[in-house]
Amino acid sequence: MKKFFQTNLRFDWKIVTVTVVSTLLLIIDHYHAFTSWKPYDRTLLYLVIPLVFIIFVFREHPREYGFQLGDWKAGLVITFGSLLVLLPVLWLLVRGDQSMRGYYQAMIDSRLPLYTFFELIGWEFIFRGWLTFAYVRKFGAEGLWLQAVPFAIAHISKPEAETLSTIFGGFAFGWVAWRTKSFLYPFLIHWAIFTFVVLVAGGAFG
C-alpha cells in the first residue's frame, strides 16, 4: 500500500503559490466586493496582494516580476506602434458589433480614465507581472502561453468576439512584458485600448 502511494512528484512551491493564489483572487473578485468602487477592489486583489507575497513570502524584489521600467525605449516603441495599428481596428469593430457597444456603454463613467486605470493596473500586474515572470522563469517561453489561459477564461462573460481573441492577445501582452522586462507597457497598451473602446461605445468618436 505504501508503495502504491509513492510518487516522484516534486512541486516548486512558488509556482504552486502563484497559481493557486492568483486563481483564488480571480474567484474572490467575482463573488465579493470590498470597497464602494470595483476598480479599487481589483487594485487591492491583483496588485497589492501579489506584491505582499513577492516581498514578504517569496523574499524577492518586485522587479523580478516586471515591476520596473525595464527596457523603456523598446517599451515606448512597442506601445505606440501597437496603438497605431490597434485603435483603428477597434474603432471599426466596436461600431460594427452591437454586443460590444452594449457591453461597454455600461462602463461610461465620469471618472474616465481613472476608472480604466484602476480596473487594469492590478489586472495587468497579476497576469503580465506575477504569472508571466514566474512561469517564464520556470517553464521558459511556454510560460507566455500558460499565463494567457486564465486571462482568456476570465473574459468569458464579455462579448464573444473579444473573448475569442484573448488567448492570442494575452500571449502578445505577455511577450511585450517579457521583451521589455516590465508589465508597464502591456498595461499602457491595455489601458489605452480599454479607455478608447469605452469612449467609442459611448459615441465619443462619431
TIMARVO-33122 format. One record per residue (C-alpha): residue in three letters; residue number from 1; x, z, y. Coordinates in Angstrom, 3 decimals. Layout:
BEGIN
   code   pos          X          Z          Y
    ALA   NUM          X          Z          Y
...
//
This chain:
BEGIN
   code   pos          X          Z          Y
    MET     1      0.000      0.000      0.000
    LYS     2      2.809      0.875      2.405
    LYS     3      4.463     -2.477      1.741
    PHE     4      1.148     -4.252      2.379
    PHE     5      1.000     -2.933      5.946
    GLN     6      4.640     -3.611      6.763
    THR     7      5.242     -6.484      9.180
    ASN     8      8.104     -7.920     11.154
    LEU     9      6.149     -7.892     14.395
    ARG    10      8.165     -6.832     17.407
    PHE    11      6.491     -6.719     20.800
    ASP    12      8.030     -6.970     24.260
    TRP    13      6.310     -4.033     25.941
    LYS    14      6.483     -5.623     29.394
    ILE    15      4.803     -8.819     28.185
    VAL    16      2.126     -6.762     26.458
    THR    17      1.613     -4.702     29.614
    VAL    18      1.405     -7.744     31.905
    THR    19     -1.054     -9.487     29.562
    VAL    20     -3.313     -6.512     28.894
    VAL    21     -3.356     -5.114     32.431
    SER    22     -3.998     -8.492     34.079
    THR    23     -6.869     -9.144     31.644
    LEU    24     -8.391     -5.726     32.315
    LEU    25     -8.089     -6.223     36.072
    LEU    26     -9.974     -9.525     35.865
    ILE    27    -12.734     -7.845     33.855
    ILE    28    -12.913     -4.841     36.188
    ASP    29    -13.155     -7.158     39.196
    HIS    30    -16.151     -8.891     37.602
    TYR    31    -18.095     -5.709     36.895
    HIS    32    -17.177     -3.348     39.722
    ALA    33    -16.844     -3.087     43.495
    PHE    34    -14.616     -0.523     45.166
    THR    35    -14.970     -1.376     48.851
    SER    36    -17.656     -2.927     51.021
    TRP    37    -15.786     -6.270     51.067
    LYS    38    -14.866     -8.038     47.820
    PRO    39    -11.676     -9.624     49.203
    TYR    40    -10.272     -6.132     49.776
    ASP    41    -11.060     -5.241     46.161
    ARG    42     -9.165     -8.286     44.943
    THR    43     -6.146     -7.478     47.079
    LEU    44     -6.094     -3.986     45.586
    LEU    45     -6.591     -5.132     41.996
    TYR    46     -4.412     -8.232     41.950
    LEU    47     -1.634     -7.386     44.419
    VAL    48     -1.288     -3.633     44.864
    ILE    49     -1.757     -2.559     41.236
    PRO    50      0.686     -5.134     39.783
    LEU    51      3.258     -4.117     42.417
    VAL    52      2.827     -0.478     41.377
    PHE    53      3.529     -1.443     37.763
    ILE    54      6.553     -3.543     38.736
    ILE    55      8.144     -0.838     40.873
    PHE    56      7.205      2.389     39.098
    VAL    57      6.631      1.375     35.454
    PHE    58      8.946     -1.610     34.938
    ARG    59     11.508     -0.235     37.425
    GLU    60     12.179     -3.712     38.749
    HIS    61     12.296     -5.289     42.187
    PRO    62      9.182     -7.302     43.174
    ARG    63     11.399    -10.302     43.947
    GLU    64     11.871    -10.683     40.178
    TYR    65      8.203    -11.624     40.135
    GLY    66      8.277    -14.042     43.053
    PHE    67      7.619    -11.533     45.831
    GLN    68     10.107    -13.100     48.228
    LEU    69     10.591    -16.136     50.467
    GLY    70     12.637    -17.877     47.804
    ASP    71     13.686    -21.463     48.497
    TRP    72     11.742    -21.728     51.737
    LYS    73     12.931    -25.241     52.601
    ALA    74     11.638    -26.680     49.331
    GLY    75      8.585    -24.455     49.638
    LEU    76      7.575    -25.846     53.010
    VAL    77      8.154    -29.454     51.946
    ILE    78      6.048    -28.972     48.805
    THR    79      3.340    -27.079     50.700
    PHE    80      2.835    -29.627     53.467
    GLY    81      3.328    -32.603     51.140
    SER    82      0.700    -31.251     48.757
    LEU    83     -1.804    -30.660     51.537
    LEU    84     -1.346    -34.167     52.929
    VAL    85     -2.385    -35.540     49.549
    LEU    86     -4.999    -32.979     48.506
    LEU    87     -7.070    -32.372     51.628
    PRO    88     -8.433    -35.935     51.973
    VAL    89     -9.269    -35.969     48.246
    LEU    90    -11.058    -32.631     48.545
    TRP    91    -12.999    -33.825     51.587
    LEU    92    -14.375    -36.733     49.555
    LEU    93    -15.043    -34.539     46.519
    VAL    94    -16.913    -31.796     48.366
    ARG    95    -19.023    -34.229     50.381
    GLY    96    -19.911    -36.134     47.226
    ASP    97    -20.651    -33.184     44.952
    GLN    98    -23.796    -31.185     45.704
    SER    99    -22.789    -28.374     43.346
    MET   100    -19.503    -27.933     45.219
    ARG   101    -21.252    -27.901     48.590
    GLY   102    -23.889    -25.442     47.433
    TYR   103    -21.357    -23.087     45.884
    TYR   104    -19.004    -22.973     48.863
    GLN   105    -21.676    -22.948     51.575
    ALA   106    -22.500    -19.436     50.388
    MET   107    -18.950    -18.389     51.330
    ILE   108    -19.226    -19.277     55.006
    ASP   109    -18.029    -16.139     56.762
    SER   110    -17.336    -15.405     60.414
    ARG   111    -14.061    -13.825     59.319
    LEU   112    -12.538    -17.071     58.060
    PRO   113     -9.647    -17.498     57.404
    LEU   114     -9.179    -13.739     56.797
    TYR   115    -11.856    -13.919     54.109
    THR   116     -9.976    -16.565     52.148
    PHE   117     -6.627    -14.854     52.838
    PHE   118     -7.652    -11.569     51.215
    GLU   119     -9.527    -13.397     48.461
    LEU   120     -6.372    -15.233     47.418
    ILE   121     -3.264    -13.206     48.275
    GLY   122     -3.680    -10.958     45.240
    TRP   123     -5.187    -13.720     43.102
    GLU   124     -2.090    -15.861     43.568
    PHE   125      0.278    -12.957     43.031
    ILE   126     -1.206    -11.920     39.693
    PHE   127     -1.114    -15.488     38.346
    ARG   128      1.829    -17.122     40.109
    GLY   129      3.869    -13.956     40.553
    TRP   130      3.313    -11.346     37.861
    LEU   131      2.199    -13.583     34.981
    THR   132      4.268    -16.675     35.788
    PHE   133      7.620    -14.953     36.171
    ALA   134      7.050    -12.565     33.268
    TYR   135      6.033    -15.388     30.935
    VAL   136      8.693    -17.888     32.018
    ARG   137     11.387    -15.249     31.619
    LYS   138     10.178    -14.563     28.067
    PHE   139      8.907    -17.939     26.837
    GLY   140     10.664    -20.491     29.037
    ALA   141      8.841    -23.485     30.508
    GLU   142      5.811    -22.910     28.263
    GLY   143      5.092    -19.827     30.366
    LEU   144      3.821    -22.140     33.097
    TRP   145      1.022    -23.282     30.781
    LEU   146      0.347    -19.790     29.463
    GLN   147     -0.408    -18.371     32.913
    ALA   148     -2.718    -21.322     33.625
    VAL   149     -5.045    -20.378     30.731
    PRO   150     -6.506    -17.126     32.160
    PHE   151     -6.536    -18.797     35.579
    ALA   152     -8.773    -21.569     34.223
    ILE   153    -11.018    -19.152     32.311
    ALA   154    -11.500    -17.084     35.488
    HIS   155    -13.056    -20.177     37.119
    ILE   156    -15.829    -20.653     34.543
    SER   157    -18.607    -19.566     36.921
    LYS   158    -17.508    -22.126     39.528
    PRO   159    -18.596    -25.796     39.755
    GLU   160    -17.714    -27.826     36.654
    ALA   161    -15.545    -30.407     38.403
    GLU   162    -13.373    -27.677     39.873
    THR   163    -13.183    -25.642     36.667
    LEU   164    -12.130    -28.633     34.560
    SER   165     -9.185    -29.225     36.882
    THR   166     -7.899    -25.656     36.909
    ILE   167     -5.759    -25.787     33.766
    PHE   168     -3.761    -28.552     35.444
    GLY   169     -3.951    -27.028     38.920
    GLY   170     -2.877    -23.670     37.523
    PHE   171      0.126    -25.294     35.885
    ALA   172      1.004    -27.100     39.134
    PHE   173      0.777    -23.882     41.158
    GLY   174      2.930    -22.168     38.547
    TRP   175      5.513    -24.933     38.792
    VAL   176      5.632    -24.555     42.587
    ALA   177      6.201    -20.806     42.193
    TRP   178      8.933    -21.369     39.605
    ARG   179     10.607    -24.127     41.659
    THR   180     10.684    -22.054     44.846
    LYS   181     11.158    -18.665     43.102
    SER   182      8.212    -17.391     45.145
    PHE   183      4.446    -17.027     44.795
    LEU   184      4.141    -17.530     48.570
    TYR   185      3.989    -21.350     48.548
    PRO   186      1.263    -21.775     45.917
    PHE   187     -0.593    -19.094     47.855
    LEU   188     -0.268    -21.065     51.108
    ILE   189     -1.470    -24.250     49.400
    HIS   190     -4.381    -22.483     47.734
    TRP   191     -5.309    -20.613     50.924
    ALA   192     -5.396    -23.849     52.933
    ILE   193     -7.405    -25.627     50.225
    PHE   194     -9.932    -22.805     49.851
    THR   195    -10.447    -22.470     53.607
    PHE   196    -10.770    -26.236     54.030
    VAL   197    -13.310    -26.570     51.198
    VAL   198    -15.487    -23.785     52.620
    LEU   199    -15.403    -25.425     56.052
    VAL   200    -16.239    -28.861     54.657
    ALA   201    -19.111    -27.397     52.625
    GLY   202    -20.407    -25.803     55.808
    GLY   203    -20.317    -29.120     57.668
    ALA   204    -17.354    -28.363     59.909
    PHE   205    -15.797    -31.803     59.401
    GLY   206    -18.836    -34.010     59.642
//
